[in-house]
Amino acid sequence: MAAIELQLAAEAFPADGKANQAVAPRIPSSKHSANFPAAALPSGRGLPFLKQIFSFLLRVLKLSHVRVLRYLAVITTLQAVNGLLVIPAIKYLFGLALENSNLGNVTDRTYTALLAHPVSVLLLVAIAVLALGAVSVQFVALIVMVNRQQSGQPPNLRAVCRETASCLRRMLSYPSPLMMAYFFLALPLGGLGLSSVLIQGVGIPPFITREYLKAPLSTALYLLMIGAIIYANLRLVLTLPLLAVGPKKPLAALGASLKATRRNSLRYLLLIGIPLGASALCASLLVEALVWISDLATGLLSEQDSALVATLCIGVGHTLGFLLIGAATVMAIQVVVALGREHLQLPVTLQERSQRHRRTQSLVLKAAAGSAAAALVLSGSLAASPALGQTATGAGEAKILAHRGYSAGGVENTLAALDAAAAHQADIVEADFQETADGHFVASHDTNLLVVAGVNQNIHEMTLAEVRKVTVREGGFTGRIPTMQEYLQRAEQLGIQVLVELKVTGHESRDYLTRFLAQADAAGTATENIYHLLNPRAVKEIKQRRPELRVGLTVAMSMGGLPKTKADFYTLEQASFTPEFLAQAHALDREVHIWTVNDESSIRELLGAGVDGIVTDNVELAIRDRYLVANYPAADYRVGSTLAYLDIFR
C-alpha cells in the first residue's frame, strides 16, 4: 500500500475568521488521490450508519499509519520532558510552598493552612500554569501535527512549534479553571490518563468506588456519575481541535464543542470508543500472553532463568504497551481532528506518494523503531532484573486487616461480618464506631442510614433504641447494628484483634472521648485492641489521656512528608502511598497500614514494598498473596502486577 499524504482542497474562511458553513469546493480527482469530504462522515442510524462508522475508521487508520513512528517519537520526547523536567519542577515548587507555610505535609485536614499564605498560593498558581502548559503542549502539538497532515501541509518542525505556541498563548492568556478541570479531571476520568505522565493515576479513589457499589441505590448513582463523565468527555471532545485548527479561545472552544456535539453523541462514542476499546483489548491480551509465558518459564526453567524470562516479559510489555497507547492516542487524535474539520467544513483528500519514496521512508523508520524498541526492552529488563530474583523481605510479617469485617459473610460492621473475618483468618478486623444522640457508640460507617438501610436518618440524631430497630442490608445479607461493647466482646471470644475507628462527624457530645474510652474499657479489651481516627486533635487527646493505648492517624490524602502527629502508626489511603512516606515512617518506628486495597496487583506491590498492613475486603486473596510474595521470587508473580495498568482484566 502506498504511503498517504493529505491535501486540503479549500479552507473557506470569511473575513471574520469563522469557517464558512457552505460545503467547500471539491478537489479535482486524479488517479493518485481520493476525496475525503466532510459529507463522508457517518450520520443517521441502523446498518448503513455502522458501515459508515467503520468506513470512516478505516480511512482514519490509513491516516494514522502515515508517519505514525514520527508521532510516537514526539510522544516519547514529550513524555520524557514531562517526566524528567516538569514533574521534578512541580515537586520542587510544591516543596517551596510547604516550606513557606511551615508545613511538612498537606493532608485533607491541613490544606487550608497552605492556602492561608499568599506566597504559597502564588507557588500553587505557578504549579497549575506549569502543569496546564505541559499537558497542553503534549496534546496540542500532536493535534497541530495531525491537522497539518490532514490539510496537506508538511510536518515542518518550525511550523509545528509556531502553531503550537500560538495555540498555547491563547490557552494560557488566562488559565481557565474549566480548562484545568478538562485536562486534569475529564480527560483522565474518561480513560485517557495513560496518554500523559502528568495525569496518570488520576481517577476515582477505590475507597469511594467501594462505598458507591455496596448498595443498589448508591450503585445506580455511581453508574450515573460514570455515565456523566463519559458524556462530558464526548461533548467536550472537539475543544482542543477547535483551539488548534480554528482561531477560538478556550471558553469559546468549549462552547463550540458543546454545540457541535449536541445531537451526535452516539456517533462520537463509536468513533472514539471503538479504536480505544480495541487498543485496550489488545494491550490486555498482550499482558495475559506475557503472564502465560512467564508462568510457563517458572514451571520449566530454573529460578535464575525464569527470572530472566520474567524481566524480558516486563520489558516487552512496557515497550509494546507504550506503542499501543501511543498508536491509540494518534488514532484518537486523528478522529477528533477529522471531526473538528468536519465541523469547520474543511474537506481533505488522500494522495499517494511514489513507491520509491515509500520504500525508503519505510526502511528508515522501521530501522529506527526497531532500535528504539530493542533499547526500551533492554533497559526495562535490566531495571527489573535485580528485584525479580528475590523474595520480599518482611512481607510475611505484614498484617491483613479485614475491612469492616468480611462483607462476603455479612453486612459490613455487623457481628456476622466479624465472625466471617475471623473464620477466614484475618489478623485484625477493622470496624467503624460513632456516637448516638444519647451517648452510646455503635458499629456503623455511614452517618446516614439511607444507603445501607433505606432509612433517611442520621445516627447522631437517633437514640440507641432507635438504632437497634434498624435492619441494614448489603450483598444479599441483612443484620442489626451492634454496640461497640457487643462488637469488642464478640471479637475477644473469637480471639481476633480489632482496629477501632472512631468516626468524628462534628455532631458528638462535648465529652464524647470520655464516653468512648469508658465504653471501650467496659468491653474489657481496651489495651488489646488498637485505634485510629481521621481527626488529628482527637488522636492527640487520646494519647494524652491514655498513653498506653496504640492510636494511629488515618490519612485520606497526603502530599509531602509525614503528617505531624503523636500517633503510633499511620493508616494511609492507597492513592497517597509513596516509598518515601513508608521510609520516613519506619525511620520513626511507626507502622504504615494501607487502605482499602482490593485488587491483586496493588496488594502484591504494596506487600513487596514492605508495608506493615493491608486493609482489604478480599481477605483470602490478600493472605494468599502475602504467602506468595514472602516465599517466592518476584519472577513468579511480578509480570502481571507490573503490567496491570495495561490490562482491563486485572
N, C-alpha and C positions, 0 to 999 in steps of 0.2 A: 504494500500500500504506500502510495506516495505521501511524503510529509505535507502538512496542510498549512497554508498561510491565509489569514483572514484579511479581507479588504472591504472597507466600508464603502457603500455605494454613494450615499449622500447624507450628510448630517445637517438637516434643515433646521436652523435656529433663526428666529426672527430677531429684530434689533434689541428686544428686551431681555435676551439671553435665555428665554424659555424655549423648550422644544416645540417645534411645530407639530400640531396634533394631526395634520394630514399625513397620509401614508407617503413615505419618502419615495423618490423616483426609483424605478427598477434599474438594476445594473445589466448592461448588455452581457449576455451569456457567451461563453466560449467553451471549447472542449476541455479546458483546464479549470473551469470554475463552476460553482453551483450556488444558486441563491439560497440564503438562509434568512428570509424576511421575518419581521415580527408576526405576520399573519400565520406563519408556520407553527407558532407556538400553540399548544393544545388548549382547547376550550370545550365547553359542553359536558356531557355525561355519557355513560354507557361504554360499550366496547370500542367504538371509534375514539372516544376520549382516552381510554387506556392505551390504544395503539399510538395515538399522538404523543402521549406521555413518554412511551418507550422510544418512539422515533426521535423525539427531542433529546432524550438522554443519550441515545446512540450518537447523535450529532455532537453533543457536548463532550462525549467521551473522546471523539476524534479531536476536538479542540484541546482537551486535557492532555492528550497523547503528545501533542506538539510542544516541544521544549519542556516537558514535564521534569526532566532532570535539572534544567535551569531553575525551575520553580523550587524544586527540592533543595537546590543549593542555596537559594535565597532564604528559604525557610530555616535551613540548618544554620546559616550565618546569623539570622535574626534571633533564633533560639539561643545560640551561643552568646551573642552580645547581651541578651536579656539575662541569661543565667550567670554569666561571668562578670558582668559590669553593673547592670541595672539592679538586680536583686541585692548584691552586696552594698550598693549605694543606698538602697531603700533601708536596709538593715542599719547602716551607719547613721542615716538621718533619724531613724526611729530611736536609736540609742542616744543620740543627742537630745531628742525630745524627752526621753525618760530622765536623762541626767539633769536637764533644765528644770524638770518638775520634781526633782528629788525622789524619783520613783525608780525602783529596780525592776519593776514588773507591772504590767497592766492586766487586770482581770475585769470580769463583768461588774465587780464591786468598786473598782478604783479608777475607772476610765474618766470619771468626772474631774478627778484631780489633774489629770493630764490636760483636759480641756480648759482648766482654770488659768493656765499660764499662756499669755499672748505669744511668747516666742515658740512655745511648744506647738501652739495652734498653727503658727506660720510654717513650722517644720512639717507638720502633718499636711498642710496645703501643698507644700513643695513635694512631698511624697506622692500626693494624689496627682499632681500635674505630671511628675516624672512617670508614674505608673500609667496614667492615661496616655501620655505621649508615646511611651514604649510600646504598649499594646496596640495603639493606633498605628504606629509605623508598621508593626508586624502584619496587620490586616490590610491597611491602606496600600502599602507597597505592592502586595500581591494583587489587589484589585486593580491598581493602576497598570501593572504589567499585563493582566488579563484583558483589561479594556483596550490597551494599545494593540494587543494581538487581535481582538475581535473587531477593531476598527482598521486593521490592515497596516498599522504603523509598526516599525521595527522596535524591539525592546531595548532601545538605546539607554545605557545606564544614566547618562546625564539627564536625558529627558524624563526618565522614570523618577529620578531624585527630585527634579524640578517640580513635576506634577504632584509627587507625594508631599513635598514641602508646602506647596500651595494649599493642598487639602488640609494639612495639619495646621497651617496658620489659621484657616477658618475654624477648625475644630477647637484649637486651643486659645483662640482670641478671647473667649471666656469659657472656661471648662464647665460645661453644663452638668449639674448633678444627674440629669437624665442620661447623659452620655456615660457618666461613670456607672450608673446603675445598669445601663445596657451592656457595657463591656464586662463588668465585674460581677453581675448577677444574672442578667438574662442569658448572655452567651454561655457561661459555664453551666448554669442550671438547665439550659436547653441541650446540653450534651457536647458542646464544643470546647470544654475546658482543656482537653489534651492538646489542642492546637497551639497553645501558648504556655510556656513555663510560668508566666505571670499569673495565670488564672487556673492552673492545675490545682486540684484539691478543693476548689470552691464548690460547695454543694450543700444540700440539706444535711445537717448533722444526723448521724444514725440514731441518736437517742430521741430526736424529735420525730423521725420516721416511726420509730418503735411506738411512741406514745399515740400517734395517729392511727396505727394499724391494730390497736388492741381491742377495738370495738367497732361494730358496723357503722354507727353514726360518724365516728371520727375517721374511719376508713373512707367513707363517702366524701367527707370534707377534704381529706388528703388527696384523693383522686381528682377532685375538682380543682385543688390547688395545682397539681401537676399538669392537668389539662390547661389551666390558665397560663402556666409558664410556657408550655408548648405553643399555645395560641398567641401569646405575646411575642414569642420569637418569630412566628410566621408573619405576624402583622408588621414587625419591625425589620424584616429580613432585607428590605431594599434600602435601609438607611445608609449604610456605607457605600454601596454602589452609586446612589444618588449624590452623595457627597463627593465622590471621586470623579464620576462621569459628568454630572451636571454642576452648575455654579451655586448650589444651595448651601446654606449654613446649617449647623447641626439641628437646631429645632425645626427648621423648615424641612430638612431631610426626613426627620422623624415623622412630621405631619404628612409629607408626601408619601412615605411608605405606608402609613396607615390608610391613606386614601386609595392608593393603588391596590392594596390587598384586601379591600373591603369585602369583595364578593368572590374572591379566588382562593380561599383558604385551603380547600381540598387539593386543588392543583399544586399549590406551593408545597403542601405537605408531602405529596407524592414526589414531586420533582426534587425536593431536597432530602426527604426521608429515605427514598429508595437507595440512592448511592451511599448515604451514610450508614443505613442499615446493612447494606451488602458489605461494606468495608468492616463494620463491627463484627459481622458473622465470619468473615474471612480471618480477621485477627483472632477471634475466639477459636476457630478450627486450627489455626496455626499453633496457638498455645497448647491446645489439647494434644496435638500431634507431638509437640516437643516434650510435653509431660510424659506421653507414652514412650517416646524414645528414651528419656531419662530413666523411667521405671524399668524398661526392658534392660538397659545397661546395668542398673543396680542388681538385677537378678542374675545377669550372665557374667559380669566382669568383676574384677577386684575392686576394693574400696577406692583405691587411688585412681584406677581407670574410670570407674563410674563417676567420680568427682570431676574428672576431666571432661567426660561427655556432658555432664550437667552444666559445667561452665560454658562449654561451646553452645549448648542449647540456649542458655541465657543470653549469650552474645548475639546469636542468630535471632532470638526472639525480639530483643531490643531493636536490632537493626531493621529486620523486616517489619516489625511493628511501627517503627518510625516512618518507614517508607509507605506503609499502608495509611497511617494517619496523614502524612504529607500528601499522598495522592488523593485521599478523600477530601482533604482541605482544598486542594486545587480544583477538584471536580465540583465541590460545593460552590466555590467562588466563581467558577465558570458558569454555573447555573444561575447564581444570583445576579452576576453581571449581565448575562443574556436577558434575564427578566427585567433588570433595570433599563437596559437598552430598549427592550420592548416597550416599557412604559414611556420612554422618551422618543419612541417611533424611530429608532435607529437600526435599520436592517444591515446585515452583513453578508458577505459571500465567502465561500471556501475556494481557495485557489491552490492548485498543486504546484509543488516545486519540481525541479528536474531530478531525474533518478540519480544522477551522479552526485548532486549536492546532497540528496537524501542519504545516500550510502556513506559518504564521507562524514557527514554530521553524525549519523547513527553510530559509526565505528568509534569516533572520538568520544561521544557521550557514553557509550557502553563501557569503554575502557576506563573512563573517569569514574563512572558509577561503580564498576566492579572493584576498582582500587579503594574507593571510599568505603564501600560495604565491607570489604575484607578488613580494612583498618578498624572499622567500628566493631566488627565481630571480635577481632583480636583484642582490642582494648577492653571491650566489655567482658571478655572471658578472663583476661589477666586480672582485671579488677575483682572479679568474683571468685577466682580460683582459691586464694588462701582460706576463705571462710567456708567453702563448700566441703573441705576435707576435715572439718572439725565438728564436734558437738558443742552445744551452747552451755557454757559454764554457768551453773546456778539455776538453770531453767527448772530443774526438778524440785527446787525449793519454793517456786512461785505458788501462791495460793490461788485457788479457784473459788470465786465468790459467786454464789447463786443470786442473781439479781431479783430482788423481791420474792425470793423463794424460787420454785421451779414451776413456771407458768404452764408447762406441759402436763402438770399433775394437779393443778388447781388455780383458782383466781389469785392473781398477784397479792402478796401481803396477807394472805389468809393462812390458817393453820394447815389446810390441805396442801398448799404450795410449800410450806415449811417442811411438812412430812415428806413430800416428794423430793425436796432438795437433799434432805438427809439420806433418803433411800438411794439417791444417785451419787452419794459420796462426795458432795461438795465439801470443801474445807470450812467455809464460812458461809452464812446466809446473810444477805443484805436486806434490810427492811426499813420502811419509812414510817415515822410516827408524827402525829400532830395533835394539838390540843383542841378539845371540845369546848363548848360555851361554859360548861360547869367545871372545867379544870381537869378533866381526865385526858389521858393520852391514848390514842387508838392507832391501829396499823392501817395507814392509807397514804398513797402517794398523791392522789388527786384531791385538791382542796374542795372542788365542786364535784358532786357525785352524778352529774348528768351523764357523762360518758360511760362510766362503769356500772351505774345502777338505774339510769333513766330518771333520776330524781334531781331536779334542779335546786339543790340546796348546798350550802357551804357548811363544812364540818365545824368551823369555828362559830357558827350560828346555831348549832344543834347540841342538845344535851346527849349524854352517853346513852340514855334510854332510847332516844330517837335514832341514834346511830345504830344501835343494836337491832333495830327493827328492819334495817335496810338490807336487801339482798343484792349482792354485787355479782356481775356476770362477765365472763371472759373466756373465749376459746371453747365454748360449749360447757363450761363449768359454772356452777353457782356456789356462793358461800356467804358467810357473815363476816363482819369486820370485828376482829378481836381487840381487846385492850392490850396495852403494852405489857402489862403484868402477865396476862394469859399467854401472850406470844413468847416472852422470855422464859417462862416456866416450862412451856412445851419444848422449847429448844434445849433447856437443861436436861429434860427427860430423854431427849434424842441424842444428847451428847454432842451438840454442834454449837459452835460459837456464832454470835450474832454481831454484825456490823450495823449498829443502830444509827439511822439518820434522823435527826430531829429537824423537822420541817418548820422553819421560822417564816411565817407568812405575813407578819406585821399585825396580826389580829390577836396575838397572845395576851394573856393576863399579865399584870405588872410583875408578878413573882413566878412566872412560868418556869424559869430554870430551877427554882427551889422545888416546885411541884414535880418537875421532870426527874430530878435527881432522887427525890423521895420515892417516887413510884418505881424507878429503876432499882433502888435499894430494897423496896418491898418484894421484888421478884427474887431477891436473894442471890443474884448473879452479876451485880454491878461491876465488880472488878474482873470478872471472867470475860465479859464482852468488851467490844471496842466501839467507838463512837465517831461520827463525823457530821459536819454541818457546812452549809454554804455561807453562813454568816460569821465573818472573822471575829466580831465582837463577842458573840456567844461562845466561840471556841476559846477565846482568851479568858472569859469569865469562868467557864467550866474548869479550865486548867488552874485558875487561881483558887477556886473553891475546893477542887478535888484533884490535886496534882498526881495522885496515884492512878487515875484513870488515863487510858490511852485514847487521845482525842485527835482526830485528823481534820484538815481543811479540805472541803470539797470544792474543786475549781472547775467551773463550767467553761471558762475561756481564759487563756493565759498567753501573754506575749512578753518576751524579755526573759529576765532571770526568774528566780524563785520569789513567790509572794512572801512578804514579811509576815511571819506568824510564829506563835509559840506552840503550834501544833506538833504532834509527834510523827505525823505522816501526811501524805497528800493523796487525795482521790481525784484523779485528773481525767477530764473528758478526752477521748482518744484523739480528736482533731487537734488538740493543743500539745500533744506529746512531742518532745524532741529528745534526742540523746543527751543534749546539753542539760536539759531540765533534770533528767534522771541522774546524770553525773554530779550535778550540784547538790541534789537532794541526798545522794549516797555519801557525798563528802561531809554532810552534816549529820550522817547516821539516821536519815529519815527515809522511810519506805515510800514507794510510789505505786499506787494501785490505779489501773486504767479502767474507765467505764465508758459506755456499755459496749463491749466488743463481742460481736456475734458472728462475723464472717471468718472463715478458717484462715485465710491468708493473713489477716490482721492479727489474729491470735498467735499464729506461728511467728510472725515478725516481732511482735512485742515480747514473746517469751524468749526469742533469740536475742533480743536487745537487753534482756536482764531485768525486766520489771519485776516487782515483788508480788503483784497480784493482778488478776484479770477478773473484772466484774462482768458477768455474761449471763445471757438467757440460755445459751447452749452448753450446759454443764458437762454433759457426756463428751461432746466434741472437744471442749477445752481440756478435759482430763486426758483424753487420748492424745491430743496434740502436745501436751506437756510431756508425756512419756516419750513421744516420738522425738521432740526437739532435744530432750535431755539425754537420750540414749543412742541416737543415730546421727551420722554425719549429715550435714545440711544438704549434701548432694541427693539424699533420699527424698527430700520434700521441697527444697528451695525453688525449683524451677517454676512450679505452679504458683507459689506465693509471690515470687518476684515479678512474674509476668501477669499477675491477676488484674492489673489495671487495663490490660488489653482484652480480657476475657469476660464476656457478659454472662457466662455460665458460672463464674466464681464470685 
